[in-house]
């Protein structure tokens, strides 16, 4: 037997041995997957059972009062422990598979989108933030080009199509974040649906006199809004990375609930830009409502866009104001 053939046989035996080890590891992996699946089902069933029992127990304790101070303290302690346990269940469920909500079920079907470890959750959240920032930068550039250099309807259509695609994609990504335990305020989810609808309406707006009257105003608004959202992405990312490094926040959080004093510097810089953008939305809606009162009015997109801008103004302004006031109160020193 030649030396080359002997060397080839030795190499084959080594590869074959590694292949058998791989088969054994893969078999073990499948076995562990089956065990994990059973554990997941068992944990989910236990959480459902525990939650039901604790809620029943809490309901039965609501109207109960102790006959002595000691009994009253014991009842209050049980009630507080029940609340702690109920809050803990949500954190447990963030690492267990669960059914998709209605929107994800319609878009993706019954596909499991739960990320089962912290590294995957962080990677997805980080990619989500980069997606927002990159898309806003592209929209900022296109808005700038359309407003200052080019006045072609097809470029305006590209801008609105990108806005429509962005907000539709954002609704799916944020629904996945919610499925993985992210605490997103309901208004911001609804905001994306309204914004996607608004972009679709403007996309269908005929290139007539009314569109030309509103075009430059809308492009300037889109440019400004993209710029502010870039600032907002930088602010939120910076806060979340710092809080995560300090171990104070959940990996999937989007907005800063546990507000810290060092965040005021960025927030006080950002708030004037946000509120100016909100009032610009109100100005857009008033201009469109005024256009709808003209005798030449016949395009339904005018009134519909005005209504969408007005809804966006109300939701954005009052939600931002409420969040700001709550954080302002949380910063006041508590009386001893």
C-alpha positions in Angstrom: 0.0 0.0 0.0 1.4 3.3 -1.0 2.2 6.0 1.6 -0.4 8.4 0.1 -3.2 5.8 0.4 -2.2 5.0 4.0 -2.3 8.7 4.8 -5.7 9.0 3.2 -7.1 6.0 5.2 -5.8 7.5 8.4 -7.4 10.8 7.6 -10.7 9.0 6.7 -10.7 7.1 10.0 -10.2 10.4 11.9 -13.0 12.1 10.0 -15.3 9.0 10.5 -14.6 9.0 14.2 -15.4 12.7 14.4 -18.6 12.0 12.4 -19.7 9.4 14.9 -19.1 11.8 17.8 -21.1 14.4 15.9 -24.0 12.0 15.5 -23.9 11.2 19.3 -23.8 14.9 20.1 -26.7 15.6 17.7 -28.8 12.8 19.2 -28.1 14.2 22.7 -29.0 17.7 21.4 -32.4 16.4 20.1 -33.0 14.6 23.4 -32.3 17.8 25.3 -34.5 19.8 23.0 -37.4 17.4 23.8 -36.6 17.7 27.5 -36.6 21.5 27.2 -39.9 21.5 25.3 -41.5 19.4 28.1 -40.0 21.8 30.7 -41.4 24.8 28.8 -44.9 23.3 28.7 -44.7 22.3 32.4 -43.6 25.8 33.4 -46.3 27.5 31.3 -49.0 25.2 32.8 -47.7 25.8 36.3 -47.7 29.6 35.8 -51.3 29.6 34.4 -52.4 27.5 37.4 -50.5 29.6 39.9 -51.8 32.9 38.5 -55.4 31.6 38.6 -55.0 30.5 42.2 -53.3 33.6 43.4 -55.9 35.9 41.7 -58.7 33.9 43.4 -56.9 34.1 46.7 -56.3 37.9 46.3 -60.0 38.4 45.5 -61.0 36.5 48.6 -58.6 38.6 50.7 -59.7 42.0 49.4 -62.6 42.5 51.8 -61.0 40.6 54.7 -59.8 42.6 57.7 -57.9 41.2 60.7 -59.6 41.2 64.1 -56.3 42.3 65.6 -53.2 44.3 64.5 -51.2 41.1 64.2 -53.8 39.5 61.9 -54.1 42.7 59.8 -50.3 42.7 59.3 -50.3 39.1 58.3 -53.1 39.7 55.8 -51.3 42.7 54.3 -48.1 40.7 54.1 -49.9 37.9 52.2 -51.4 40.4 49.8 -48.1 42.1 49.1 -46.4 38.7 48.5 -49.2 37.7 46.1 -48.6 40.9 44.0 -44.9 40.2 43.9 -45.5 36.7 42.7 -48.0 37.9 40.0 -45.4 40.4 38.8 -42.7 37.8 38.6 -44.8 35.6 36.3 -44.5 38.2 33.5 -40.7 38.0 33.7 -40.8 34.2 33.7 -43.1 34.1 30.6 -40.6 36.3 28.7 -38.4 33.3 28.4 -41.2 30.8 27.6 -42.8 30.2 24.2 -46.3 31.8 23.9 -48.9 32.3 21.3 -48.6 35.3 19.0 -51.0 38.2 19.3 -53.6 38.9 16.7 -51.4 41.1 14.5 -48.5 38.7 14.5 -50.8 35.8 13.9 -52.2 37.5 10.8 -48.8 38.5 9.5 -46.6 35.5 10.5 -49.1 32.8 11.4 -48.4 30.6 14.4 -44.6 30.9 14.2 -42.9 31.0 17.6 -41.0 34.3 17.8 -40.0 34.1 21.5 -36.3 34.5 22.1 -35.3 32.2 24.9 -32.0 33.7 26.2 -30.7 37.2 27.1 -28.1 37.2 24.4 -30.7 36.7 21.6 -33.0 39.3 23.1 -30.2 41.9 23.4 -29.0 41.1 19.8 -32.5 41.6 18.5 -33.1 44.8 20.4 -29.8 46.2 19.3 -30.6 45.3 15.7 -34.0 47.0 16.1 -32.4 50.2 17.2 -29.9 50.2 14.4 -32.7 49.5 11.9 -34.6 52.6 13.1 -31.5 54.8 13.0 -30.4 53.7 9.5 -33.9 54.0 8.1 -34.4 57.5 9.5 -31.0 58.5 8.1 -32.1 57.4 4.6 -35.4 59.1 4.9 -33.7 62.3 6.1 -31.5 62.2 3.0 -34.3 61.6 0.6 -36.5 64.3 2.1 -33.6 66.8 1.8 -33.0 65.9 -1.9 -36.7 66.1 -2.7 -37.2 69.5 -1.0 -34.1 71.3 -2.1 -33.0 69.8 -5.4 -35.6 67.7 -7.2 -39.3 68.2 -7.7 -40.4 65.0 -9.3 -43.5 63.2 -8.2 -41.9 59.7 -8.5 -39.3 60.7 -5.9 -42.0 61.9 -3.6 -43.7 58.5 -4.2 -40.5 56.7 -3.3 -40.3 58.7 0.0 -43.9 57.9 1.0 -43.4 54.2 0.0 -40.3 54.0 2.2 -42.3 55.6 5.0 -45.1 53.1 4.5 -42.6 50.2 4.4 -40.8 51.5 7.5 -43.9 51.8 9.7 -45.4 48.5 8.5 -42.0 46.8 9.3 -41.8 48.6 12.6 -45.2 47.3 13.7 -44.0 43.7 13.1 -40.7 44.3 14.9 -42.3 45.9 17.9 -44.9 43.1 18.1 -42.0 40.7 18.3 -40.5 42.9 21.0 -43.7 42.8 23.0 -43.9 39.0 22.7 -40.4 39.0 24.2 -41.4 41.1 27.2 -40.7 44.6 26.0 -42.9 47.2 27.7 -44.1 49.5 24.9 -46.8 52.0 25.6 -50.0 51.4 23.7 -50.0 54.8 22.0 -46.7 54.3 20.3 -47.9 51.1 18.7 -51.1 52.8 17.6 -49.0 55.7 16.3 -47.2 53.4 13.9 -50.5 52.1 12.5 -51.7 55.7 12.0 -48.4 56.8 10.4 -48.4 53.8 8.0 -52.0 54.7 7.0 -51.1 58.3 6.5 -48.1 57.4 4.3 -50.4 55.2 2.2 -52.9 57.9 1.8 -50.3 60.5 0.6 -48.9 57.8 -1.7 -52.3 57.7 -3.5 -52.8 61.5 -3.5 -53.1 62.6 -7.2 -50.5 65.1 -8.5 -52.9 68.0 -8.6 -53.1 71.6 -7.3 -53.9 70.5 -3.7 -50.9 68.1 -3.6 -48.6 70.8 -4.9 -49.9 73.3 -2.3 -49.0 70.8 0.5 -45.9 69.1 -1.0 -43.1 71.4 0.3 -44.7 71.7 3.7 -44.9 67.9 4.0 -41.3 67.4 2.7 -40.0 69.9 5.2 -42.0 68.1 8.0 -40.6 64.7 6.9 -37.1 66.1 6.9 -37.5 67.6 10.4 -39.3 64.5 11.7 -36.5 62.2 10.5 -33.9 64.4 12.1 -35.7 64.4 15.4 -36.2 60.6 15.4 -32.4 60.2 14.8 -31.8 62.4 17.8 -34.4 60.3 19.8 -32.7 57.1 18.7 -29.3 58.3 19.9 -30.8 59.5 23.2 -32.8 56.3 24.0 -29.9 54.0 22.9 -27.5 55.9 25.1 -29.8 55.8 28.1 -30.5 52.1 27.6 -26.9 51.1 27.2 -25.8 53.0 30.3 -28.7 51.6 32.4 -28.0 48.1 31.1 -24.4 48.5 32.0 -25.4 49.5 35.5 -27.7 46.5 35.6 -30.8 48.6 36.2 -32.9 47.9 33.1 -34.5 45.0 31.3 -32.7 44.1 28.0 -35.9 44.5 25.9 -37.0 47.9 27.3 -37.6 50.6 24.7 -38.3 53.6 26.8 -36.8 54.7 30.0 -39.1 54.0 32.9 -36.6 54.1 35.8 -35.6 57.7 35.1 -32.2 58.8 36.5 -31.0 62.3 37.2 -28.2 62.1 34.6 -30.7 61.7 31.8 -32.1 65.2 32.2 -29.2 66.7 30.2 -30.2 64.8 27.1 -34.0 65.0 27.7 -34.1 68.7 28.2 -32.2 69.1 24.9 -34.6 66.7 23.1 -38.0 67.9 24.4 -38.1 71.2 22.5 -37.5 69.4 19.3 -40.2 66.8 20.1 -42.9 69.4 21.1 -42.1 71.6 18.0 -42.6 68.5 15.8 -45.9 67.8 17.6 -47.2 71.3 17.0 -46.0 71.1 13.4 -48.4 68.1 13.1 -51.2 70.3 14.4 -50.2 73.0 11.9 -50.3 70.4 9.1 -53.8 69.3 10.1 -55.1 72.8 10.3 -53.7 73.7 6.8 -55.3 70.5 5.4 -58.7 71.2 7.0 -58.5 74.8 5.6 -57.8 73.3 2.1 -60.8 71.0 2.5 -63.0 74.1 2.8 -62.0 75.6 -0.5 -64.6 75.4 -3.3 -62.2 73.4 -5.5 -61.9 70.7 -2.9 -62.7 67.2 -4.4 -59.8 64.9 -3.3 -60.6 62.8 -0.2 -56.9 62.5 0.7 -56.9 66.2 1.9 -59.4 65.6 4.7 -58.1 62.2 5.6 -54.5 63.4 5.9 -55.7 66.3 8.1 -57.5 63.9 10.4 -54.4 61.6 10.7 -52.1 64.6 11.5 -54.6 65.8 14.1 -54.8 62.3 15.8 -50.9 62.1 15.7 -50.7 65.5 17.4 -53.1 64.7 20.2 -51.5 61.3 20.9 -47.9 62.4 20.7 -48.3 65.7 22.6 -50.3 64.4 25.6 -48.4 61.1 25.8 -45.0 62.9 25.8 -46.3 65.5 28.2 -47.6 62.8 30.6 -44.3 60.9 30.5 -42.4 64.2 31.1 -44.5 65.2 34.1 -44.2 61.7 35.6 -40.5 61.8 35.3 -40.4 65.3 36.7 -42.3 64.2 39.7 -40.1 61.2 40.2 -37.1 63.5 40.4 -38.5 65.6 43.3 -36.8 64.8 46.6 -39.2 62.8 48.8 -40.1 64.4 52.1 -38.8 62.6 55.2 
